[in-house]
Amino acid sequence: MVRTYIGLGSNLADPQQQLRSALEALGRLPGSQLAGVSSFYASDSLSPGQPRYTNAVAALDTSLAPLALLDALQAIEADQGRERKERWGPRTLDLDILLYADQVIDEPRLKVPHYHMHARPFVLYPLAELVPGNFCLPDQRPLARLLAECPFVGLERL
């Protein structure tokens, strides 16, 4: 089993309930166990004119290989009504593999650590709730430094 961190986000169809349902589904994945969940946060959308998002991060211990985990996450998204119409469009559910143990993965379908996570407070602050204070990303960047460079702006802990 490896520790992974999954980013959750929703801005449609009762976002908090979407996240709660997704967390239940994560806990039911084969060879997996939900190990922790951050607080929920409201955040502004990256695209203008969209409703605010509800975000969280889950710690998941899993024996699923990275691409098998990605497929499982996309199945959960589809089960909860996710339609992939436009990049950064509104969505019922978005599940992203942020970190997969200490691995760097560069596949056509999957990049880990998740790109731009270093600049997204709605990822970094929930992640910080789940990891030790001296936590470093696989490239050895300390999470504390990333937090200092990414202010808690546009976020609201729910």
N, C-alpha and C positions, 0 to 999 in steps of 0.2 A: 504494500500500500504506500502511496505517496500523498503528501499534502498538496492540495491545489487550492487556489483562491479563485472564486467565481464572482464576477461583477454582475449585479442584477439591476435592471432598470425598466421602468414602465411609465408611460404618460397617457394611457388610454384605458377605458373600461375598468375603473376602480383600481388604480395603480397599487395601492397598499395590499389589496386582496390578490392582485396578480402576483406580487412578490411572495406573499404567504403561500399561495398555491404552488409557486415554483420551488420554494424551499421544501415543501412536502414532497414534491416530485424528485428533487435532488436526493432527499433522504431515502427514496425508494430505488435509486439506480443500483443495478447489480454490482456487487463487489465494492460498494461505496457506503460511507457513513458520514453524515453531516456532523462536523466537529465544532462548529461555531458560526454565529451570525452577528454581524454588526448591527448597530442602530440603523433605523431607516432615516434617510435624509431627503429633503425636497431640494431640487436644484433647477436652475434655469436651463432651458433647452439650448443646445448648441446652434439650433436653427431658429431664426426669428419667427414669431407668430405661432409657435407651438405651445401647448400647455406645459406647465412645469413637470419635471420628472420626479419620481420617487426612486431612490437608489439605495443599494446596500451591497455588502460583500459577504460571501459565505466561504467558510473554510470547509473543504470537502476532502476526506481521506478516501482514496479510490485505488483500485487495481486496474481500472480501465486505462488503456493506452491513450495518448493524447488525441488522436483522430477519432477513436471510438468514443471518447468523452465529448468531443465536439459534436459528433453525430447525435449522441444522446441529448445534449443541450439543445440542439436544433429541433429535435423531436418534441421536447418539452415546449419550446417556443411555438411550434406549429399546433400542438395540442391546445395551447392557450390563445389561439387565434392570430398569431403573428403572420403578417403578410409583408413580403419583401418587395415593396413597390418603389421606394426611393431611398437613396443613401441618406442617413441621418433624418429620415422621416419619422412621424409619430408611430408609436408601436405599443402593442399590448404588453410585449415582453421582449427584453433583450438580455441574453445570457452570454457573457464573455469569459473565456479562460484568461485570467490575468497573469497567473503564475502557475507553473506545473513543476513542483519541487524546485530545484535550483537549475532546471534545464533552460537552455536557449533553444527554441524551436523555430525554424525558418522553412516552412512548407508553403506551397502555393495557397492552401486553404487555412493555414494556421500560423500565426506569428506570436511567439511567447518569449519574453514578457509582452503583454498586449501593448501595441503601439500607442503612443500618446498618453499612456496611463500616468507618466511622470508629470503631465501638465493638467491633469483632471482632478480637481479637489473632490469631486463626487466619487472618485475611486480611492484616492490616497487617504482621506480622513477615515472612511469606514475600514479600510485595510489596516490602518494604524490601531484600531480597536482590537484587532485579532492577533497581532504579532508582537514579539518583544520589542522593547525600546531601541535595541541595537540592531534591528533587522536590516538586512541589505538585500537588494535585488541581485539577480544572478550576475550582473555586470559589476557588482560590489558597490554600487551607489547606495549610500545609507538612506533609508526611508526618512529619517529625521531631516536630512538635508533637502530631500525632495519636498517635504512638507513646508520647510522654511521658504522654499522658492515658489510655493503654490499656495497663496493665501486662501483662507476660509472665506471666500467671497461668493455670494450667490447661493450659499448653502444654508439650510435650516434643519437642525436635528429635530426629528419628529418624535 
